[in-house]
Amino acid sequence: MTPRVARALRIAVVAGATAVLGGILWSERVTWRASLDAIPPAGLDPRARPGDVVLVLGFRSSAHGRVNLIQRWRVRIAARTADPETATFVFSGGATRGALSEAALMARFAVERAGIPERNVVLEEESRTTWENIAFSLPFLRDAGSIAVASNTFHARRARRYLATQAPELAARLRRGADYRFGEFLLVKPYLAIYEWRRSRLRPGG
């Protein structure tokens, strides 16, 4: 390898590493900002409080019928968003694969592995879209002291916006969930950020 080629290779490696680092830092920033969006000022305090209801959004189940990575992630977000002993957890999602609904599969994992008592679990098993997650879960949210949405950050933000559209009177009770943690799912966040950006450009009102 000639000195000129070696130098070009080093420049390319540094440029590539800088681009990757820049993309990661950008995705962390926009994800953090999204975690604060569509939440009233009183709800920006992420600490658990009396009357908490956590709406846990479903995700398409794996073909083999076992809880998958994204479903586990959303359950763990829910468990750290509120006090499992006192909050109500509404799992929302119909049966997209297999006999069990997304809600039932995620709730089972929550009880068996995430420390959420079965007595605090409610299932909504008819919805098949995020819009329906909100619409079909409204009866379980009416008496909530506060409402948090548990999902990956951009999906949770979209759900909060849907809630504000479908039930504006409940939007005032929204509070921040524990979906954003710096460095968590580090390589997934850029993809989710770009996906949401493209989605918002293709469907500005969505």
C-alpha positions in Angstrom: 0.0 0.0 0.0 1.5 3.3 -1.0 1.5 6.3 1.4 -1.0 8.1 -0.7 -3.5 5.2 -0.6 -2.9 4.7 3.2 -3.6 8.4 3.8 -6.8 8.3 1.7 -7.9 5.2 3.6 -7.3 6.9 7.0 -9.3 9.9 5.8 -12.1 7.7 4.7 -12.2 5.9 8.0 -12.2 9.1 10.0 -14.9 10.6 7.8 -17.0 7.5 8.1 -16.6 7.3 11.9 -17.5 11.0 12.1 -20.6 10.5 10.0 -21.7 7.6 12.1 -21.1 9.5 15.4 -22.9 12.5 14.0 -25.9 10.4 13.0 -26.1 8.8 16.4 -25.9 12.1 18.3 -28.5 13.6 15.9 -30.9 10.7 16.5 -30.4 10.9 20.3 -31.3 14.6 20.2 -34.4 14.3 18.0 -35.5 11.3 20.0 -35.2 13.2 23.3 -37.1 16.1 21.9 -39.9 13.8 20.7 -40.2 12.3 24.2 -41.3 15.8 25.4 -43.6 16.5 22.5 -47.5 16.6 22.8 -47.3 16.6 26.6 -48.8 19.5 28.7 -46.3 21.3 30.9 -47.6 19.7 34.1 -47.0 16.3 32.5 -43.3 16.8 31.8 -42.3 15.4 35.2 -41.7 11.7 34.5 -42.2 10.6 38.1 -45.0 8.1 38.9 -48.0 9.5 40.6 -51.4 8.4 42.0 -54.0 7.3 39.5 -51.4 6.5 36.8 -52.7 4.6 33.8 -50.0 3.4 31.3 -51.2 2.6 27.8 -48.9 -0.1 26.4 -49.0 -0.2 22.6 -48.9 -3.5 20.9 -46.5 -4.6 18.2 -46.9 -7.3 15.6 -46.1 -10.7 17.1 -43.5 -13.1 15.9 -44.5 -16.0 13.7 -43.4 -18.5 16.4 -45.8 -16.9 18.9 -43.2 -15.8 21.4 -42.7 -12.3 22.6 -40.2 -10.5 20.4 -37.6 -7.8 21.1 -39.8 -4.8 20.4 -42.6 -6.2 22.5 -40.2 -6.8 25.4 -38.8 -3.3 25.0 -42.3 -1.7 25.2 -43.2 -3.8 28.3 -40.0 -2.7 30.1 -40.7 1.0 29.2 -44.2 0.5 30.8 -42.7 -1.1 33.9 -40.3 1.8 34.5 -42.9 4.5 33.6 -45.1 3.9 36.7 -45.2 2.1 40.0 -46.2 -1.5 39.0 -47.9 -2.0 42.4 -50.3 1.0 42.1 -50.6 1.9 38.4 -53.0 0.3 35.9 -51.5 -1.0 32.7 -53.7 -1.2 29.6 -52.2 -3.5 27.0 -53.6 -2.7 23.6 -53.3 -4.8 20.4 -55.3 -7.4 18.6 -54.3 -10.8 17.3 -52.1 -10.3 14.2 -50.2 -13.6 14.3 -51.1 -16.8 16.2 -53.9 -17.4 18.7 -52.8 -14.8 21.3 -53.4 -11.1 20.8 -50.5 -8.7 21.0 -52.0 -7.4 24.2 -52.2 -10.8 25.9 -48.8 -11.9 24.8 -47.2 -8.7 26.1 -49.2 -8.7 29.3 -48.1 -12.3 30.0 -44.5 -11.2 29.7 -45.2 -8.2 31.9 -46.5 -10.4 34.7 -44.0 -13.2 34.4 -40.8 -11.1 33.7 -41.3 -7.4 34.3 -42.8 -7.4 37.8 -46.3 -6.0 36.9 -49.0 -7.7 39.1 -51.7 -9.4 37.1 -54.4 -7.5 39.1 -53.2 -4.3 37.6 -53.4 -5.5 34.0 -56.2 -4.6 31.5 -56.4 -6.0 28.0 -57.8 -4.3 24.9 -57.6 -7.0 22.2 -59.5 -5.6 19.2 -57.3 -2.8 17.8 -55.1 -3.3 14.7 -53.6 0.2 14.2 -52.3 2.9 16.4 -55.4 5.0 15.8 -57.5 2.0 17.0 -55.1 1.5 20.0 -56.3 4.9 21.2 -59.9 4.7 20.2 -60.6 1.3 21.7 -58.6 2.1 24.9 -60.5 5.3 25.7 -63.0 3.6 28.1 -60.0 2.5 30.3 -58.5 6.0 30.3 -61.5 8.1 31.3 -61.0 7.9 35.0 -57.2 8.1 35.0 -55.4 10.6 37.1 -52.6 10.7 34.6 -52.0 8.9 31.3 -48.6 7.8 29.9 -48.0 6.0 26.7 -45.5 3.2 26.6 -43.8 2.5 23.2 -40.7 3.6 21.4 -40.5 7.3 21.5 -41.8 8.4 18.1 -44.6 5.9 18.2 -45.6 7.1 21.7 -45.6 10.7 20.4 -47.9 9.8 17.5 -50.2 8.0 19.9 -50.3 11.1 22.2 -51.3 13.2 19.2 -54.0 10.8 18.3 -55.3 10.9 21.8 -55.4 14.7 21.7 -57.5 14.5 18.5 -59.9 11.8 19.7 -60.3 12.9 23.3 -59.0 16.5 23.9 -60.3 16.4 27.4 -57.9 13.6 28.3 -54.9 15.2 26.6 -54.5 17.5 29.6 -53.7 14.4 31.7 -50.9 13.1 29.5 -47.6 12.8 31.2 -44.1 11.8 30.0 -43.3 8.1 29.8 -39.9 6.6 30.4 -39.3 5.7 26.7 -36.2 7.8 26.2 -32.9 6.7 27.8 -29.6 8.0 26.4 -27.8 5.2 24.6 -30.6 2.7 24.8 -31.1 0.8 21.4 -28.3 3.1 20.1 -28.3 1.7 16.6 -32.1 1.5 16.3 -32.8 5.1 17.1 -31.4 6.6 13.8 -33.6 4.2 11.8 -36.7 5.1 13.9 -35.9 8.9 13.6 -35.5 8.7 9.8 -38.6 6.5 9.5 -40.7 9.1 11.4 -39.3 12.0 9.4 -40.2 10.3 6.1 -43.6 9.3 7.4 -44.3 12.9 8.4 -43.3 14.2 5.0 -45.4 11.6 3.2 -48.4 12.0 5.5 -48.2 15.5 7.0 -51.4 15.1 8.9 -50.9 11.6 10.1 
